[in-house]
Amino acid sequence: MLWTEKYRPRSFDQVVGNAKQIKEIKEWVDLWIKGEKQQCLFLVGPPGTGKTTLAHIIGREFSDYVELNASDKRSYDIIKNTVGEASATRSLFSQGLKLIILDEVDGIHGTDDRGGSRAINKIIKEGHHPLILTANDLYSKRIKSFKSKCKVINIKKVHTNSINALLKRICSQEGVTFDDMVLKELAKRSNGDMRSAINDLEVLARGKESIDKSNLKEVGVKDSRSNIFDSVRRVLKSKNLPKIRQAMYLDEDPTLVMEVMAENIPREYEKPQEIQRAYEMISLADLNFGRARSSRNYSYWRYASDFMGIGVALSKKETYRKFARYTGSTSFALLGKTRSKRDLRDRVADKMAEKMHISRQVAISQFPYLTLIFENDEMAYEIASYLGLEDDEVKLFRKRKIKKPPKKKTTSPKKIDTDKLKSDGINSSIYAKKSKSKPKSSPSPDKKVPPKDKPLKRKKIPKKSAEENNKPSPDTKEKEKEKQTSLFQF
């Protein structure tokens, strides 16, 4: 049997370190046993700190437990058929509660684990039994959907002195004489990972009666990776360049490390000049990240890492010996809060770009002018109907809903009462409608109307000669004389 299994704790009293966390776990177990339903328990911490061991100890407090670890496939169907049914049913042989354990949920990814996060969310919502989740990385994107629905307990690294005391106890039980410096070195190399320390001790001491410094060559130095807050703390607290370079060796998204670094610079540095220089280094790191994305040349990451690591560390003149409470980046939380607004903006910009044949960026630049135009109800209605904007999209430009403009009524000409006009002495013929055909003239009583059957005979007018036409008539002569006398009268 491996020593890690042989000396695995079987109760809460045997667990080394994390006394405060164990107290919270005991309270959670007691409330479940009393019949009070509690939130899902989420144990988060680095590898080798005892998360799975604590989950098994909790399982002994209940009648039964079902576990699904990282080596199993954890797709939606598998989790739903195994853990989902167990969380909704009771045990056959006991009437107590059944514990559900899902180990390393931050490792759920890929085609084999498709839909695993969705299944966990459903179990958390519909389950009737206590549920425990474990993860190594609290800030993993894969656990964001259900982290807020659980009671999160941070399992911290075990202190070097506690690991050293445990290694001494194991050596005495195995009958191995040891050098104190060897065990201290093993505890220091483990970097808070108790499982790693026990495995190293087993490699050195199994089958031997004693161990000394010469045996340390058989065990290599652990390739340790810091978490994001340890790296930020090392950069802001130290000016030792080799340690800072080692601290930047992270299995994390480097842009996330930069965001956390930028968030905590004012919490550690006090002088304005130091804060200014540190943020200049952050801006240069961000510039190199942008170059890496645009050119697909990720060798720029090396320069970005030096700027946000060594550059920020050397921005301070002296190290500060004080306690500073570090926090995660608030930019991601701000982006999460404004996500719906940004989606609405992009949706409207896409509709404008499609109708107006412009880019999204140009469409967004026109928003201030649209807010002014939308103050007019008629114009707002016409633009909204042309772009196909919905009610929630219209609120981007005005708070009030757009009312449909009233339809213009086509007024028909009023009929005039001719009888009334006649009584008033007004000739009603001027108001009569003109017909398409010409009105027939009424025959005068003096003229004789020829019968319709007989056509009228035209009288032959004798043609006058040209000389007779040229001769002025006596009437015209008199008129000319009158004109002449009228001119001289003035």
C-alpha positions in Angstrom: 0.0 0.0 0.0 1.2 3.5 -0.8 2.0 5.7 2.1 -0.4 8.3 0.9 -3.2 5.8 1.3 -1.8 4.2 4.4 -1.6 7.5 6.3 -4.7 9.2 4.8 -6.8 10.8 7.6 -9.9 8.9 8.6 -11.6 11.6 10.7 -11.6 15.4 11.1 -9.2 15.2 14.1 -6.5 13.6 12.0 -6.5 16.3 9.3 -3.5 18.6 9.4 -4.0 22.3 9.0 -7.1 24.4 7.9 -8.7 24.3 11.3 -11.1 27.2 10.5 -12.3 25.5 7.3 -12.8 22.2 9.1 -15.0 24.0 11.6 -17.2 25.4 8.8 -17.5 21.9 7.3 -18.6 20.4 10.6 -21.3 23.0 10.9 -22.5 22.2 7.4 -22.7 18.5 8.1 -24.6 19.0 11.4 -27.2 21.2 9.8 -27.8 18.5 7.1 -28.1 15.8 9.7 -30.7 17.9 11.6 -32.8 18.1 8.5 -32.0 21.6 7.4 -31.2 21.7 3.6 -27.9 23.6 2.8 -26.2 24.9 -0.2 -23.8 22.7 -2.2 -20.3 22.6 -0.6 -17.5 23.7 -2.9 -14.0 22.9 -1.7 -11.4 24.9 -3.6 -7.6 24.7 -3.2 -4.3 23.7 -4.7 -3.5 20.0 -5.3 -2.4 17.9 -2.4 -4.1 20.0 0.3 -6.7 17.3 1.3 -9.9 18.3 -0.6 -10.8 14.7 -1.7 -9.8 13.4 1.8 -12.1 15.8 3.5 -14.9 14.8 1.1 -14.5 11.2 2.0 -14.5 12.0 5.7 -17.7 13.9 5.3 -19.1 10.9 3.4 -18.6 8.8 6.5 -20.9 11.1 8.4 -23.8 10.1 6.1 -25.3 6.8 5.2 -23.8 6.4 1.8 -21.9 8.4 -0.8 -21.5 8.4 -4.6 -18.3 9.8 -6.2 -17.4 10.8 -9.8 -13.8 11.8 -10.1 -11.6 13.3 -12.9 -10.7 9.9 -14.5 -14.4 9.3 -15.4 -16.2 10.7 -18.4 -18.5 13.4 -17.1 -20.8 14.3 -20.0 -24.3 15.5 -19.5 -25.9 12.1 -19.9 -23.4 10.3 -17.7 -23.7 12.8 -14.8 -27.5 12.9 -15.1 -27.9 9.1 -15.2 -25.5 8.4 -12.4 -25.2 11.3 -10.0 -28.5 12.9 -11.1 -30.6 9.8 -10.2 -28.6 9.3 -7.0 -29.3 12.9 -5.9 -33.1 12.5 -6.4 -33.5 9.0 -4.9 -32.8 7.4 -1.5 -30.6 4.5 -0.7 -32.0 0.9 -0.7 -30.3 -0.2 2.5 -30.5 2.9 4.6 -33.0 5.7 5.1 -30.4 8.4 5.8 -28.9 11.0 3.5 -26.6 10.2 0.6 -23.6 12.3 -0.2 -22.8 13.2 -3.8 -19.1 13.9 -4.6 -17.9 15.5 -7.9 -14.1 15.7 -7.9 -12.1 18.3 -9.9 -15.1 19.9 -11.6 -12.8 22.6 -13.1 -11.4 19.9 -15.3 -14.7 19.3 -17.1 -14.0 20.1 -20.8 -13.6 18.5 -24.2 -16.0 16.3 -26.2 -16.0 13.5 -23.5 -17.4 16.0 -20.9 -19.8 17.9 -23.2 -22.7 19.4 -21.2 -21.2 18.5 -17.8 -21.5 22.0 -16.4 -25.2 22.1 -17.5 -25.8 18.8 -15.7 -24.2 20.0 -12.5 -26.3 23.1 -12.5 -29.4 21.0 -12.9 -28.4 18.7 -10.0 -27.7 21.7 -7.7 -31.1 23.0 -8.5 -33.1 19.8 -8.3 -31.1 17.6 -5.9 -32.4 16.6 -2.4 -29.1 15.2 -1.0 -25.9 16.9 0.1 -23.5 17.7 -2.7 -19.8 18.4 -2.6 -17.7 19.8 -5.5 -13.9 20.1 -5.5 -11.7 22.2 -7.8 -8.1 23.4 -7.9 -8.7 26.8 -9.5 -11.2 29.2 -8.0 -11.0 31.5 -11.0 -11.5 28.9 -13.7 -14.1 29.9 -16.4 -15.5 26.4 -16.3 -17.0 26.8 -12.8 -18.4 30.3 -13.1 -21.9 29.1 -13.9 -22.4 27.2 -10.6 -19.8 28.8 -8.2 -22.3 31.5 -7.0 -24.8 28.8 -6.1 -22.5 27.0 -3.7 -20.9 27.6 -0.3 -17.2 28.1 -1.3 -14.5 27.0 1.2 -10.9 27.8 0.4 -8.6 24.9 1.4 -5.2 26.6 1.9 -1.8 25.1 1.5 -0.4 23.2 4.6 2.3 25.0 6.5 5.8 23.7 6.2 6.0 23.1 10.0 2.8 21.0 9.9 4.2 18.9 7.0 7.5 18.4 8.8 5.7 17.2 11.9 3.7 14.7 9.9 6.8 13.4 8.1 8.5 12.8 11.5 5.4 10.8 12.7 5.5 8.7 9.6 9.2 7.9 10.0 8.8 6.9 13.6 5.9 4.6 12.7 7.9 3.0 9.9 11.0 2.6 12.1 13.2 4.9 10.0 15.9 7.1 11.6 16.2 10.5 9.9 18.1 13.7 9.8 16.0 16.8 10.7 17.5 18.8 7.9 16.3 16.2 5.4 12.7 16.3 6.5 12.7 20.1 6.6 14.0 20.2 3.1 11.3 17.8 1.9 8.6 19.9 3.6 10.0 23.1 2.0 10.2 21.6 -1.5 6.6 20.4 -1.3 5.4 24.0 -1.4 2.3 23.2 0.8 1.5 19.9 -1.1 1.3 17.3 1.6 0.8 14.4 -0.8 4.0 15.3 -2.7 6.0 15.4 0.6 4.7 12.0 1.6 5.5 10.5 -1.8 9.1 12.0 -1.7 9.6 10.6 1.8 8.4 7.1 0.6 11.0 7.2 -2.3 13.8 8.0 0.1 12.9 5.8 3.1 11.1 2.7 1.8 13.2 -0.3 2.5 15.8 1.7 4.4 16.6 2.0 8.1 17.9 5.6 8.0 18.0 8.6 5.6 20.5 11.5 5.5 21.4 14.5 3.2 23.0 12.3 0.6 19.6 10.7 -0.1 18.2 14.0 -1.2 19.8 13.6 -4.6 17.4 10.8 -5.4 14.5 13.2 -5.3 14.4 16.1 -7.8 13.1 19.6 -7.0 9.4 19.9 -7.7 8.5 22.0 -10.7 6.2 24.2 -8.7 3.6 26.6 -10.3 2.3 29.5 -8.2 -1.3 30.5 -8.3 -2.3 33.9 -9.5 -2.4 35.7 -6.1 1.0 34.2 -5.0 2.6 35.6 -8.2 1.0 39.0 -7.7 2.2 39.1 -4.1 5.7 38.1 -5.0 5.9 40.8 -7.7 4.6 43.6 -5.5 6.4 42.6 -2.3 9.9 41.7 -3.7 12.7 43.1 -5.8 14.5 39.7 -6.2 14.6 39.2 -10.0 15.1 35.4 -10.1 12.2 34.9 -7.7 10.0 37.3 -9.7 10.7 35.4 -12.9 9.8 32.1 -11.3 6.6 33.6 -9.9 5.5 34.6 -13.4 5.7 30.9 -14.4 1.9 30.4 -14.2 -0.6 28.1 -15.8 -3.0 30.9 -16.3 -4.2 33.3 -19.0 -1.5 36.0 -18.9 -4.0 38.8 -19.6 -5.9 37.7 -16.5 -2.6 37.9 -14.5 -2.1 41.5 -15.9 -5.7 42.5 -14.9 -5.2 41.2 -11.3 -1.8 42.9 -11.1 -3.2 46.3 -12.3 -6.1 46.0 -9.8 -3.7 45.5 -6.8 -0.9 48.0 -7.5 -2.6 50.9 -5.6 -3.3 48.5 -2.7 0.4 47.9 -2.2 2.3 50.9 -3.5 1.8 54.2 -1.7 3.8 56.8 -3.6 2.2 58.4 -6.7 5.4 58.2 -8.7 5.7 54.5 -8.1 2.1 53.9 -9.0 2.6 55.9 -12.2 5.7 53.9 -13.2 4.0 50.6 -12.4 1.0 51.4 -14.6 3.3 52.5 -17.4 4.8 49.0 -17.3 1.3 47.5 -17.3 0.5 49.6 -20.4 3.6 48.3 -22.2 2.7 44.8 -21.3 -0.8 45.3 -22.7 0.7 46.7 -25.9 2.7 43.6 -26.4 -0.3 41.4 -25.8 -2.1 43.3 -28.5 0.8 42.8 -30.9 0.8 39.1 -30.2 -2.9 38.8 -31.0 -2.8 40.9 -34.2 0.4 39.3 -35.6 -0.1 35.8 -34.2 3.5 36.0 -33.0 3.3 34.9 -29.4 6.9 35.5 -28.7 5.7 39.0 -27.7 4.3 37.3 -24.5 7.9 37.1 -23.2 8.3 40.9 -23.3 4.8 41.4 -21.8 5.7 39.0 -18.9 8.9 41.0 -18.2 7.1 44.3 -18.3 4.3 43.3 -15.9 6.6 41.2 -13.7 10.1 42.7 -13.4 9.0 46.1 -14.6 6.3 46.5 -12.0 8.5 45.1 -9.2 11.3 47.6 -10.0 8.9 50.5 -10.1 9.1 50.8 -6.3 12.2 52.1 -4.5 11.7 50.0 -1.4 9.6 47.1 -0.4 6.6 47.7 1.8 6.3 45.7 5.0 2.6 45.8 5.5 -0.5 43.7 5.1 -2.5 44.4 1.9 -5.7 42.5 1.1 -5.5 41.6 -2.6 -8.6 41.2 -4.7 -9.5 39.9 -8.1 -10.0 42.0 -11.2 -13.2 44.1 -11.2 -13.0 44.7 -14.9 -14.5 41.3 -15.6 -17.3 41.9 -13.2 -18.0 45.2 -14.8 -18.0 43.6 -18.3 -20.5 41.0 -17.0 -22.8 43.7 -15.6 -22.7 45.7 -18.9 -23.0 42.7 -21.2 -26.7 43.1 -21.9 -26.2 46.8 -22.7 -23.4 46.0 -25.1 -25.4 43.3 -26.7 -28.3 45.8 -27.2 -25.9 48.4 -28.7 -24.4 45.9 -31.1 -27.8 44.6 -32.2 -29.0 48.1 -33.1 -25.7 48.9 -34.8 -26.0 45.7 -36.9 -29.5 46.7 -38.1 -28.3 50.2 -39.0 -25.3 48.8 -40.8 -27.5 46.5 -42.9 -29.9 49.2 -43.9 -27.5 52.0 -44.3 -24.5 50.0 -45.7 -22.0 51.2 -43.1 -19.8 49.5 -40.6 -20.8 48.8 -37.0 -18.3 51.4 -35.7 -19.7 54.1 -37.9 -23.3 53.2 -36.9 -22.4 53.5 -33.2 -20.9 56.9 -33.8 -24.3 58.0 -35.1 -26.2 57.2 -31.8 -25.9 60.7 -30.3 -27.6 62.2 -33.4 -30.4 59.6 -33.3 -31.1 60.5 -29.6 -31.9 64.0 -30.8 -33.9 62.9 -33.8 -35.9 60.5 -31.7 -37.3 63.4 -29.6 -39.8 63.9 -32.5 -42.5 61.2 -32.3 -43.2 61.2 -36.0 -39.5 61.0 -37.0 -38.8 58.3 -34.4 -41.7 56.2 -35.6 -40.5 56.4 -39.2 -36.9 55.6 -38.4 -37.8 52.8 -36.0 -40.1 51.2 -38.6 -37.5 51.5 -41.3 -34.7 49.9 -39.2 -37.1 47.3 -37.7 -36.3 48.3 -34.1 -38.1 46.6 -31.2 -39.3 48.3 -28.1 -36.3 47.5 -26.0 -34.0 48.7 -28.8 -35.9 52.0 -29.1 -35.1 52.6 -25.4 -31.5 53.1 -26.4 -32.5 56.5 -27.8 -35.5 57.5 -25.8 -37.2 56.4 -22.6 -40.8 56.8 -23.8 -42.4 54.4 -26.2 -43.2 55.6 -29.7 -46.8 56.2 -30.3 -48.2 55.5 -33.7 -49.1 58.7 -35.5 -52.8 59.1 -36.2 -54.0 58.3 -39.7 -54.8 61.3 -41.8 -58.5 61.3 -42.6 -59.4 62.0 -46.2 -62.2 64.6 -45.9 -64.9 64.3 -48.7 -66.5 67.6 -49.9 -69.7 68.4 -48.0 -73.0 68.4 -49.9 -74.5 71.8 -50.1 -78.2 72.3 -49.5 -79.3 74.1 -52.6 -82.8 74.7 -51.2 -81.4 76.6 -48.3 -79.2 78.7 -50.6 -82.2 79.6 -52.7 -84.1 80.7 -49.6 -81.2 82.9 -48.8 -81.2 84.4 -52.2 -77.9 82.9 -53.4 -77.6 81.5 -56.9 -76.9 77.8 -56.4 -75.7 77.3 -59.9 -72.2 78.5 -58.9 -71.9 75.5 -56.5 -73.0 73.0 -59.0 -70.4 70.4 -60.0 -69.1 70.7 -63.5 -70.0 67.7 -65.5 -67.7 66.1 -68.0 -69.9 67.0 -70.9 -70.6 70.6 -71.8 -74.0 71.8 -70.4 -76.7 72.3 -73.0 -77.8 75.9 -73.4 -81.5 76.4 -72.7 -83.3 77.8 -75.7 -84.4 81.5 -75.4 -88.1 82.2 -76.1 -87.3 84.6 -78.9 -85.3 82.2 -81.0 -87.0 79.5 -82.8 -85.5 76.1 -82.3 -85.4 74.1 -85.5 -86.6 70.6 -85.3 -84.0 67.9 -84.6 -84.9 65.9 -87.6 -84.3 68.6 -90.2 -80.7 69.9 -90.4 -80.2 73.6 -90.5 -79.6 75.2 -93.9 -76.6 77.4 -94.0 -77.1 80.7 -95.9 -74.6 81.3 -98.7 -72.6 84.5 -98.1 -71.4 86.1 -101.3 -67.7 86.5 -101.4 -66.4 90.1 -101.5 -63.6 91.2 -103.6 -60.2 92.2 -102.3 -60.8 95.9 -103.1 -64.1 96.0 -101.2 -62.4 94.4 -98.2 -59.6 97.0 -98.2 -62.1 99.9 -98.3 -62.7 101.3 -94.9 -66.3 101.4 -93.7 -67.9 104.6 -92.5 -68.0 103.4 -88.9 -64.3 102.8 -88.8 -63.7 106.3 -90.1 -65.7 107.9 -87.4 -63.9 105.9 -84.7 -60.5 107.0 -86.0 -61.6 110.6 -85.8 -62.8 110.2 -82.2 -59.3 108.7 -81.3 -57.5 111.7 -82.8 -59.7 114.3 -81.1 -59.3 112.4 -77.8 -55.5 112.7 -78.1 -55.6 116.5 -78.6 -57.9 117.0 -75.6 -54.9 116.6 -73.3 
